[in-house]
């Protein structure tokens, strides 16, 4: 499992995708939502909304959620 390069938190697929989307698509080291929010000086809630926005736009960095 991948870990945040700043705090060591285990990462989700969305956190990896968001790091690639916001920092560098070719990134090989990633940040968790908390560390990304500190880096960009915004709330984690805003980042979660951005993930949903990118997902709805069809960005392939984010797995589509299914209704199960």
N, CA, C and O atoms as a Maestro MAE file, in Angstrom:
{
 s_m_m2io_version
 :::
 2.0.0
}

f_m_ct {
 s_m_title
 :::
 protein
 m_atom[272] {
  # First column is atom index #
  i_m_mmod_type
  r_m_x_coord
  r_m_y_coord
  r_m_z_coord
  i_m_residue_number
  s_m_chain_name
  s_m_pdb_residue_name
  s_m_pdb_atom_name
  i_m_atomic_number
  :::
  1 25 0.834 -1.182 0.000 1 A "UNK " " N  " 7
  2 3 0.000 0.000 0.000 1 A "UNK " " CA " 6
  3 2 0.882 1.250 0.000 1 A "UNK " " C  " 6
  4 15 1.883 1.311 0.714 1 A "UNK " " O  " 8
  5 25 0.506 2.229 -0.795 2 A "UNK " " N  " 7
  6 3 1.247 3.486 -0.873 2 A "UNK " " CA " 6
  7 2 0.971 4.312 0.380 2 A "UNK " " C  " 6
  8 15 -0.110 4.236 0.964 2 A "UNK " " O  " 8
  9 25 1.970 5.102 0.782 3 A "UNK " " N  " 7
  10 3 1.844 5.957 1.960 3 A "UNK " " CA " 6
  11 2 2.168 7.396 1.598 3 A "UNK " " C  " 6
  12 15 2.960 7.658 0.693 3 A "UNK " " O  " 8
  13 25 1.547 8.326 2.313 4 A "UNK " " N  " 7
  14 3 1.780 9.763 2.134 4 A "UNK " " CA " 6
  15 2 3.254 10.073 2.398 4 A "UNK " " C  " 6
  16 15 3.828 9.607 3.382 4 A "UNK " " O  " 8
  17 25 3.853 10.858 1.514 5 A "UNK " " N  " 7
  18 3 5.273 11.184 1.690 5 A "UNK " " CA " 6
  19 2 5.494 12.179 2.824 5 A "UNK " " C  " 6
  20 15 6.629 12.374 3.259 5 A "UNK " " O  " 8
  21 25 4.443 12.800 3.301 6 A "UNK " " N  " 7
  22 3 4.584 13.783 4.363 6 A "UNK " " CA " 6
  23 2 4.325 13.191 5.748 6 A "UNK " " C  " 6
  24 15 5.095 13.435 6.676 6 A "UNK " " O  " 8
  25 25 3.243 12.413 5.897 7 A "UNK " " N  " 7
  26 3 2.855 11.924 7.229 7 A "UNK " " CA " 6
  27 2 2.856 10.406 7.367 7 A "UNK " " C  " 6
  28 15 2.774 9.899 8.485 7 A "UNK " " O  " 8
  29 25 2.947 9.663 6.259 8 A "UNK " " N  " 7
  30 3 2.979 8.209 6.317 8 A "UNK " " CA " 6
  31 2 1.619 7.533 6.326 8 A "UNK " " C  " 6
  32 15 1.544 6.309 6.432 8 A "UNK " " O  " 8
  33 25 0.537 8.304 6.217 9 A "UNK " " N  " 7
  34 3 -0.825 7.754 6.185 9 A "UNK " " CA " 6
  35 2 -1.007 6.876 4.950 9 A "UNK " " C  " 6
  36 15 -0.533 7.223 3.868 9 A "UNK " " O  " 8
  37 25 -1.697 5.731 5.105 10 A "UNK " " N  " 7
  38 3 -1.991 4.881 3.947 10 A "UNK " " CA " 6
  39 2 -2.955 5.620 3.026 10 A "UNK " " C  " 6
  40 15 -3.925 6.222 3.486 10 A "UNK " " O  " 8
  41 25 -2.684 5.572 1.729 11 A "UNK " " N  " 7
  42 3 -3.424 6.363 0.748 11 A "UNK " " CA " 6
  43 2 -4.536 5.581 0.071 11 A "UNK " " C  " 6
  44 15 -4.452 4.367 -0.112 11 A "UNK " " O  " 8
  45 25 -5.569 6.308 -0.291 12 A "UNK " " N  " 7
  46 3 -6.642 5.747 -1.106 12 A "UNK " " CA " 6
  47 2 -6.317 6.021 -2.572 12 A "UNK " " C  " 6
  48 15 -5.431 6.814 -2.889 12 A "UNK " " O  " 8
  49 25 -7.044 5.355 -3.451 13 A "UNK " " N  " 7
  50 3 -6.873 5.586 -4.888 13 A "UNK " " CA " 6
  51 2 -7.176 7.058 -5.218 13 A "UNK " " C  " 6
  52 15 -6.493 7.668 -6.041 13 A "UNK " " O  " 8
  53 25 -8.197 7.614 -4.573 14 A "UNK " " N  " 7
  54 3 -8.564 9.009 -4.829 14 A "UNK " " CA " 6
  55 2 -7.465 9.979 -4.406 14 A "UNK " " C  " 6
  56 15 -7.229 10.974 -5.092 14 A "UNK " " O  " 8
  57 25 -6.791 9.708 -3.293 15 A "UNK " " N  " 7
  58 3 -5.707 10.586 -2.843 15 A "UNK " " CA " 6
  59 2 -4.540 10.541 -3.826 15 A "UNK " " C  " 6
  60 15 -3.924 11.568 -4.109 15 A "UNK " " O  " 8
  61 25 -4.241 9.367 -4.339 16 A "UNK " " N  " 7
  62 3 -3.188 9.237 -5.349 16 A "UNK " " CA " 6
  63 2 -3.590 10.002 -6.612 16 A "UNK " " C  " 6
  64 15 -2.785 10.741 -7.180 16 A "UNK " " O  " 8
  65 25 -4.826 9.822 -7.041 17 A "UNK " " N  " 7
  66 3 -5.317 10.517 -8.229 17 A "UNK " " CA " 6
  67 2 -5.309 12.022 -8.064 17 A "UNK " " C  " 6
  68 15 -4.959 12.747 -8.995 17 A "UNK " " O  " 8
  69 25 -5.691 12.501 -6.890 18 A "UNK " " N  " 7
  70 3 -5.734 13.945 -6.657 18 A "UNK " " CA " 6
  71 2 -4.330 14.539 -6.650 18 A "UNK " " C  " 6
  72 15 -4.122 15.636 -7.169 18 A "UNK " " O  " 8
  73 25 -3.370 13.835 -6.074 19 A "UNK " " N  " 7
  74 3 -1.985 14.310 -6.120 19 A "UNK " " CA " 6
  75 2 -1.531 14.439 -7.569 19 A "UNK " " C  " 6
  76 15 -0.917 15.436 -7.949 19 A "UNK " " O  " 8
  77 25 -1.838 13.424 -8.373 20 A "UNK " " N  " 7
  78 3 -1.459 13.477 -9.787 20 A "UNK " " CA " 6
  79 2 -2.169 14.616 -10.513 20 A "UNK " " C  " 6
  80 15 -1.566 15.293 -11.345 20 A "UNK " " O  " 8
  81 25 -3.432 14.827 -10.204 21 A "UNK " " N  " 7
  82 3 -4.217 15.873 -10.871 21 A "UNK " " CA " 6
  83 2 -3.732 17.272 -10.487 21 A "UNK " " C  " 6
  84 15 -3.612 18.142 -11.349 21 A "UNK " " O  " 8
  85 25 -3.454 17.492 -9.214 22 A "UNK " " N  " 7
  86 3 -3.124 18.833 -8.751 22 A "UNK " " CA " 6
  87 2 -1.637 19.169 -8.787 22 A "UNK " " C  " 6
  88 15 -1.275 20.340 -8.907 22 A "UNK " " O  " 8
  89 25 -0.773 18.167 -8.687 23 A "UNK " " N  " 7
  90 3 0.666 18.444 -8.590 23 A "UNK " " CA " 6
  91 2 1.403 18.048 -9.864 23 A "UNK " " C  " 6
  92 15 2.043 18.886 -10.499 23 A "UNK " " O  " 8
  93 25 1.313 16.760 -10.242 24 A "UNK " " N  " 7
  94 3 2.041 16.297 -11.417 24 A "UNK " " CA " 6
  95 2 1.521 14.923 -11.806 24 A "UNK " " C  " 6
  96 15 1.565 13.988 -11.007 24 A "UNK " " O  " 8
  97 25 1.034 14.804 -13.017 25 A "UNK " " N  " 7
  98 3 0.466 13.532 -13.468 25 A "UNK " " CA " 6
  99 2 1.492 12.402 -13.437 25 A "UNK " " C  " 6
  100 15 1.118 11.235 -13.319 25 A "UNK " " O  " 8
  101 25 2.756 12.724 -13.538 26 A "UNK " " N  " 7
  102 3 3.809 11.720 -13.514 26 A "UNK " " CA " 6
  103 2 4.369 11.459 -12.121 26 A "UNK " " C  " 6
  104 15 5.394 10.792 -11.982 26 A "UNK " " O  " 8
  105 25 3.710 11.977 -11.091 27 A "UNK " " N  " 7
  106 3 4.202 11.821 -9.714 27 A "UNK " " CA " 6
  107 2 4.332 10.347 -9.342 27 A "UNK " " C  " 6
  108 15 3.554 9.505 -9.789 27 A "UNK " " O  " 8
  109 25 5.325 10.059 -8.520 28 A "UNK " " N  " 7
  110 3 5.513 8.708 -8.006 28 A "UNK " " CA " 6
  111 2 5.449 8.685 -6.483 28 A "UNK " " C  " 6
  112 15 5.497 7.618 -5.870 28 A "UNK " " O  " 8
  113 25 5.339 9.860 -5.876 29 A "UNK " " N  " 7
  114 3 5.140 9.988 -4.437 29 A "UNK " " CA " 6
  115 2 3.896 10.845 -4.248 29 A "UNK " " C  " 6
  116 15 3.658 11.788 -5.002 29 A "UNK " " O  " 8
  117 25 3.103 10.505 -3.229 30 A "UNK " " N  " 7
  118 3 1.772 11.094 -3.129 30 A "UNK " " CA " 6
  119 2 1.476 11.628 -1.733 30 A "UNK " " C  " 6
  120 15 2.152 11.278 -0.766 30 A "UNK " " O  " 8
  121 25 0.450 12.486 -1.641 31 A "UNK " " N  " 7
  122 3 0.005 13.085 -0.387 31 A "UNK " " CA " 6
  123 2 -1.406 12.605 -0.040 31 A "UNK " " C  " 6
  124 15 -2.214 12.319 -0.924 31 A "UNK " " O  " 8
  125 25 -1.685 12.524 1.264 32 A "UNK " " N  " 7
  126 3 -3.050 12.243 1.720 32 A "UNK " " CA " 6
  127 2 -3.860 13.548 1.645 32 A "UNK " " C  " 6
  128 15 -3.301 14.620 1.413 32 A "UNK " " O  " 8
  129 25 -5.172 13.443 1.842 33 A "UNK " " N  " 7
  130 3 -6.032 14.632 1.776 33 A "UNK " " CA " 6
  131 2 -5.623 15.689 2.794 33 A "UNK " " C  " 6
  132 15 -5.612 16.878 2.475 33 A "UNK " " O  " 8
  133 25 -5.289 15.279 4.006 34 A "UNK " " N  " 7
  134 3 -4.906 16.251 5.028 34 A "UNK " " CA " 6
  135 2 -3.658 17.027 4.629 34 A "UNK " " C  " 6
  136 15 -3.613 18.248 4.780 34 A "UNK " " O  " 8
  137 25 -2.653 16.337 4.125 35 A "UNK " " N  " 7
  138 3 -1.416 17.007 3.720 35 A "UNK " " CA " 6
  139 2 -1.626 17.855 2.464 35 A "UNK " " C  " 6
  140 15 -1.034 18.927 2.339 35 A "UNK " " O  " 8
  141 25 -2.458 17.389 1.537 36 A "UNK " " N  " 7
  142 3 -2.787 18.211 0.363 36 A "UNK " " CA " 6
  143 2 -3.518 19.483 0.780 36 A "UNK " " C  " 6
  144 15 -3.270 20.555 0.229 36 A "UNK " " O  " 8
  145 25 -4.417 19.364 1.751 37 A "UNK " " N  " 7
  146 3 -5.161 20.550 2.194 37 A "UNK " " CA " 6
  147 2 -4.214 21.561 2.840 37 A "UNK " " C  " 6
  148 15 -4.386 22.767 2.662 37 A "UNK " " O  " 8
  149 25 -3.221 21.086 3.583 38 A "UNK " " N  " 7
  150 3 -2.227 21.987 4.164 38 A "UNK " " CA " 6
  151 2 -1.384 22.624 3.066 38 A "UNK " " C  " 6
  152 15 -1.108 23.823 3.101 38 A "UNK " " O  " 8
  153 25 -0.978 21.817 2.093 39 A "UNK " " N  " 7
  154 3 -0.136 22.307 1.000 39 A "UNK " " CA " 6
  155 2 -0.837 23.402 0.189 39 A "UNK " " C  " 6
  156 15 -0.218 24.393 -0.196 39 A "UNK " " O  " 8
  157 25 -2.136 23.208 -0.065 40 A "UNK " " N  " 7
  158 3 -2.891 24.165 -0.877 40 A "UNK " " CA " 6
  159 2 -3.689 25.158 -0.038 40 A "UNK " " C  " 6
  160 15 -4.402 26.002 -0.582 40 A "UNK " " O  " 8
  161 25 -3.569 25.056 1.299 41 A "UNK " " N  " 7
  162 3 -4.248 25.967 2.224 41 A "UNK " " CA " 6
  163 2 -5.752 26.025 1.965 41 A "UNK " " C  " 6
  164 15 -6.337 27.094 1.786 41 A "UNK " " O  " 8
  165 25 -6.352 24.842 1.952 42 A "UNK " " N  " 7
  166 3 -7.798 24.732 1.762 42 A "UNK " " CA " 6
  167 2 -8.316 23.604 2.646 42 A "UNK " " C  " 6
  168 15 -7.530 22.896 3.277 42 A "UNK " " O  " 8
  169 25 -9.613 23.436 2.692 43 A "UNK " " N  " 7
  170 3 -10.199 22.386 3.535 43 A "UNK " " CA " 6
  171 2 -10.187 21.034 2.812 43 A "UNK " " C  " 6
  172 15 -10.154 20.962 1.584 43 A "UNK " " O  " 8
  173 25 -10.215 19.970 3.615 44 A "UNK " " N  " 7
  174 3 -10.329 18.639 3.019 44 A "UNK " " CA " 6
  175 2 -11.683 18.483 2.335 44 A "UNK " " C  " 6
  176 15 -11.807 17.749 1.355 44 A "UNK " " O  " 8
  177 25 -12.704 19.180 2.856 45 A "UNK " " N  " 7
  178 3 -14.033 19.123 2.241 45 A "UNK " " CA " 6
  179 2 -13.992 19.658 0.814 45 A "UNK " " C  " 6
  180 15 -14.627 19.094 -0.078 45 A "UNK " " O  " 8
  181 25 -13.253 20.736 0.593 46 A "UNK " " N  " 7
  182 3 -13.116 21.283 -0.757 46 A "UNK " " CA " 6
  183 2 -12.429 20.270 -1.670 46 A "UNK " " C  " 6
  184 15 -12.839 20.084 -2.815 46 A "UNK " " O  " 8
  185 25 -11.390 19.619 -1.165 47 A "UNK " " N  " 7
  186 3 -10.691 18.623 -1.979 47 A "UNK " " CA " 6
  187 2 -11.596 17.439 -2.309 47 A "UNK " " C  " 6
  188 15 -11.538 16.908 -3.418 47 A "UNK " " O  " 8
  189 25 -12.428 17.021 -1.362 48 A "UNK " " N  " 7
  190 3 -13.376 15.937 -1.623 48 A "UNK " " CA " 6
  191 2 -14.386 16.343 -2.688 48 A "UNK " " C  " 6
  192 15 -14.766 15.525 -3.526 48 A "UNK " " O  " 8
  193 25 -14.824 17.603 -2.662 49 A "UNK " " N  " 7
  194 3 -15.740 18.101 -3.699 49 A "UNK " " CA " 6
  195 2 -15.051 18.114 -5.061 49 A "UNK " " C  " 6
  196 15 -15.666 17.790 -6.077 49 A "UNK " " O  " 8
  197 25 -13.771 18.491 -5.075 50 A "UNK " " N  " 7
  198 3 -13.021 18.498 -6.337 50 A "UNK " " CA " 6
  199 2 -12.874 17.084 -6.893 50 A "UNK " " C  " 6
  200 15 -12.962 16.883 -8.104 50 A "UNK " " O  " 8
  201 25 -12.652 16.105 -6.020 51 A "UNK " " N  " 7
  202 3 -12.562 14.714 -6.469 51 A "UNK " " CA " 6
  203 2 -13.853 14.315 -7.160 51 A "UNK " " C  " 6
  204 15 -13.824 13.727 -8.241 51 A "UNK " " O  " 8
  205 25 -14.981 14.628 -6.547 52 A "UNK " " N  " 7
  206 3 -16.288 14.297 -7.147 52 A "UNK " " CA " 6
  207 2 -16.485 15.034 -8.470 52 A "UNK " " C  " 6
  208 15 -17.014 14.469 -9.428 52 A "UNK " " O  " 8
  209 25 -16.062 16.289 -8.521 53 A "UNK " " N  " 7
  210 3 -16.175 17.069 -9.761 53 A "UNK " " CA " 6
  211 2 -15.345 16.429 -10.870 53 A "UNK " " C  " 6
  212 15 -15.831 16.255 -11.988 53 A "UNK " " O  " 8
  213 25 -14.105 16.083 -10.570 54 A "UNK " " N  " 7
  214 3 -13.241 15.449 -11.573 54 A "UNK " " CA " 6
  215 2 -13.808 14.096 -12.004 54 A "UNK " " C  " 6
  216 15 -13.755 13.743 -13.183 54 A "UNK " " O  " 8
  217 25 -14.352 13.340 -11.045 55 A "UNK " " N  " 7
  218 3 -14.947 12.034 -11.351 55 A "UNK " " CA " 6
  219 2 -16.121 12.216 -12.322 55 A "UNK " " C  " 6
  220 15 -16.234 11.485 -13.306 55 A "UNK " " O  " 8
  221 25 -16.993 13.194 -12.044 56 A "UNK " " N  " 7
  222 3 -18.158 13.443 -12.907 56 A "UNK " " CA " 6
  223 2 -17.745 13.902 -14.297 56 A "UNK " " C  " 6
  224 15 -18.450 13.652 -15.274 56 A "UNK " " O  " 8
  225 25 -16.593 14.579 -14.385 57 A "UNK " " N  " 7
  226 3 -16.080 15.030 -15.678 57 A "UNK " " CA " 6
  227 2 -15.466 13.881 -16.474 57 A "UNK " " C  " 6
  228 15 -15.135 14.038 -17.649 57 A "UNK " " O  " 8
  229 25 -15.316 12.717 -15.822 58 A "UNK " " N  " 7
  230 3 -14.773 11.551 -16.511 58 A "UNK " " CA " 6
  231 2 -13.271 11.402 -16.405 58 A "UNK " " C  " 6
  232 15 -12.677 10.633 -17.161 58 A "UNK " " O  " 8
  233 25 -12.639 12.118 -15.487 59 A "UNK " " N  " 7
  234 3 -11.189 12.005 -15.320 59 A "UNK " " CA " 6
  235 2 -10.840 10.563 -14.961 59 A "UNK " " C  " 6
  236 15 -11.405 9.993 -14.027 59 A "UNK " " O  " 8
  237 25 -9.915 9.989 -15.701 60 A "UNK " " N  " 7
  238 3 -9.552 8.585 -15.508 60 A "UNK " " CA " 6
  239 2 -8.666 8.346 -14.288 60 A "UNK " " C  " 6
  240 15 -8.351 7.197 -13.977 60 A "UNK " " O  " 8
  241 25 -8.259 9.402 -13.593 61 A "UNK " " N  " 7
  242 3 -7.483 9.249 -12.371 61 A "UNK " " CA " 6
  243 2 -8.347 8.824 -11.188 61 A "UNK " " C  " 6
  244 15 -7.828 8.432 -10.143 61 A "UNK " " O  " 8
  245 25 -9.673 8.904 -11.357 62 A "UNK " " N  " 7
  246 3 -10.597 8.603 -10.272 62 A "UNK " " CA " 6
  247 2 -11.556 7.499 -10.704 62 A "UNK " " C  " 6
  248 15 -12.182 7.576 -11.761 62 A "UNK " " O  " 8
  249 25 -11.656 6.477 -9.866 63 A "UNK " " N  " 7
  250 3 -12.530 5.354 -10.171 63 A "UNK " " CA " 6
  251 2 -13.983 5.775 -9.978 63 A "UNK " " C  " 6
  252 15 -14.335 6.385 -8.969 63 A "UNK " " O  " 8
  253 25 -14.816 5.445 -10.951 64 A "UNK " " N  " 7
  254 3 -16.241 5.767 -10.848 64 A "UNK " " CA " 6
  255 2 -16.859 4.956 -9.708 64 A "UNK " " C  " 6
  256 15 -16.618 3.756 -9.577 64 A "UNK " " O  " 8
  257 25 -17.652 5.634 -8.894 65 A "UNK " " N  " 7
  258 3 -18.320 4.942 -7.797 65 A "UNK " " CA " 6
  259 2 -19.550 4.216 -8.329 65 A "UNK " " C  " 6
  260 15 -20.261 4.718 -9.199 65 A "UNK " " O  " 8
  261 25 -19.783 3.025 -7.787 66 A "UNK " " N  " 7
  262 3 -20.947 2.246 -8.194 66 A "UNK " " CA " 6
  263 2 -21.961 2.220 -7.068 66 A "UNK " " C  " 6
  264 15 -21.593 2.319 -5.898 66 A "UNK " " O  " 8
  265 25 -23.216 2.088 -7.405 67 A "UNK " " N  " 7
  266 3 -24.286 2.007 -6.426 67 A "UNK " " CA " 6
  267 2 -24.569 0.554 -6.135 67 A "UNK " " C  " 6
  268 15 -25.269 -0.111 -6.898 67 A "UNK " " O  " 8
  269 25 -24.029 0.051 -5.030 68 A "UNK " " N  " 7
  270 3 -24.235 -1.345 -4.643 68 A "UNK " " CA " 6
  271 2 -24.993 -1.422 -3.360 68 A "UNK " " C  " 6
  272 15 -25.266 -2.517 -2.869 68 A "UNK " " O  " 8
  :::
 }
 m_bond[271] {
  # First column is bond index #
  i_m_from
  i_m_to
  i_m_order
  :::
  1 1 2 1
  2 2 3 1
  3 3 4 2
  4 3 5 1
  5 5 6 1
  6 6 7 1
  7 7 8 2
  8 7 9 1
  9 9 10 1
  10 10 11 1
  11 11 12 2
  12 11 13 1
  13 13 14 1
  14 14 15 1
  15 15 16 2
  16 15 17 1
  17 17 18 1
  18 18 19 1
  19 19 20 2
  20 19 21 1
  21 21 22 1
  22 22 23 1
  23 23 24 2
  24 23 25 1
  25 25 26 1
  26 26 27 1
  27 27 28 2
  28 27 29 1
  29 29 30 1
  30 30 31 1
  31 31 32 2
  32 31 33 1
  33 33 34 1
  34 34 35 1
  35 35 36 2
  36 35 37 1
  37 37 38 1
  38 38 39 1
  39 39 40 2
  40 39 41 1
  41 41 42 1
  42 42 43 1
  43 43 44 2
  44 43 45 1
  45 45 46 1
  46 46 47 1
  47 47 48 2
  48 47 49 1
  49 49 50 1
  50 50 51 1
  51 51 52 2
  52 51 53 1
  53 53 54 1
  54 54 55 1
  55 55 56 2
  56 55 57 1
  57 57 58 1
  58 58 59 1
  59 59 60 2
  60 59 61 1
  61 61 62 1
  62 62 63 1
  63 63 64 2
  64 63 65 1
  65 65 66 1
  66 66 67 1
  67 67 68 2
  68 67 69 1
  69 69 70 1
  70 70 71 1
  71 71 72 2
  72 71 73 1
  73 73 74 1
  74 74 75 1
  75 75 76 2
  76 75 77 1
  77 77 78 1
  78 78 79 1
  79 79 80 2
  80 79 81 1
  81 81 82 1
  82 82 83 1
  83 83 84 2
  84 83 85 1
  85 85 86 1
  86 86 87 1
  87 87 88 2
  88 87 89 1
  89 89 90 1
  90 90 91 1
  91 91 92 2
  92 91 93 1
  93 93 94 1
  94 94 95 1
  95 95 96 2
  96 95 97 1
  97 97 98 1
  98 98 99 1
  99 99 100 2
  100 99 101 1
  101 101 102 1
  102 102 103 1
  103 103 104 2
  104 103 105 1
  105 105 106 1
  106 106 107 1
  107 107 108 2
  108 107 109 1
  109 109 110 1
  110 110 111 1
  111 111 112 2
  112 111 113 1
  113 113 114 1
  114 114 115 1
  115 115 116 2
  116 115 117 1
  117 117 118 1
  118 118 119 1
  119 119 120 2
  120 119 121 1
  121 121 122 1
  122 122 123 1
  123 123 124 2
  124 123 125 1
  125 125 126 1
  126 126 127 1
  127 127 128 2
  128 127 129 1
  129 129 130 1
  130 130 131 1
  131 131 132 2
  132 131 133 1
  133 133 134 1
  134 134 135 1
  135 135 136 2
  136 135 137 1
  137 137 138 1
  138 138 139 1
  139 139 140 2
  140 139 141 1
  141 141 142 1
  142 142 143 1
  143 143 144 2
  144 143 145 1
  145 145 146 1
  146 146 147 1
  147 147 148 2
  148 147 149 1
  149 149 150 1
  150 150 151 1
  151 151 152 2
  152 151 153 1
  153 153 154 1
  154 154 155 1
  155 155 156 2
  156 155 157 1
  157 157 158 1
  158 158 159 1
  159 159 160 2
  160 159 161 1
  161 161 162 1
  162 162 163 1
  163 163 164 2
  164 163 165 1
  165 165 166 1
  166 166 167 1
  167 167 168 2
  168 167 169 1
  169 169 170 1
  170 170 171 1
  171 171 172 2
  172 171 173 1
  173 173 174 1
  174 174 175 1
  175 175 176 2
  176 175 177 1
  177 177 178 1
  178 178 179 1
  179 179 180 2
  180 179 181 1
  181 181 182 1
  182 182 183 1
  183 183 184 2
  184 183 185 1
  185 185 186 1
  186 186 187 1
  187 187 188 2
  188 187 189 1
  189 189 190 1
  190 190 191 1
  191 191 192 2
  192 191 193 1
  193 193 194 1
  194 194 195 1
  195 195 196 2
  196 195 197 1
  197 197 198 1
  198 198 199 1
  199 199 200 2
  200 199 201 1
  201 201 202 1
  202 202 203 1
  203 203 204 2
  204 203 205 1
  205 205 206 1
  206 206 207 1
  207 207 208 2
  208 207 209 1
  209 209 210 1
  210 210 211 1
  211 211 212 2
  212 211 213 1
  213 213 214 1
  214 214 215 1
  215 215 216 2
  216 215 217 1
  217 217 218 1
  218 218 219 1
  219 219 220 2
  220 219 221 1
  221 221 222 1
  222 222 223 1
  223 223 224 2
  224 223 225 1
  225 225 226 1
  226 226 227 1
  227 227 228 2
  228 227 229 1
  229 229 230 1
  230 230 231 1
  231 231 232 2
  232 231 233 1
  233 233 234 1
  234 234 235 1
  235 235 236 2
  236 235 237 1
  237 237 238 1
  238 238 239 1
  239 239 240 2
  240 239 241 1
  241 241 242 1
  242 242 243 1
  243 243 244 2
  244 243 245 1
  245 245 246 1
  246 246 247 1
  247 247 248 2
  248 247 249 1
  249 249 250 1
  250 250 251 1
  251 251 252 2
  252 251 253 1
  253 253 254 1
  254 254 255 1
  255 255 256 2
  256 255 257 1
  257 257 258 1
  258 258 259 1
  259 259 260 2
  260 259 261 1
  261 261 262 1
  262 262 263 1
  263 263 264 2
  264 263 265 1
  265 265 266 1
  266 266 267 1
  267 267 268 2
  268 267 269 1
  269 269 270 1
  270 270 271 1
  271 271 272 2
  :::
 }
}
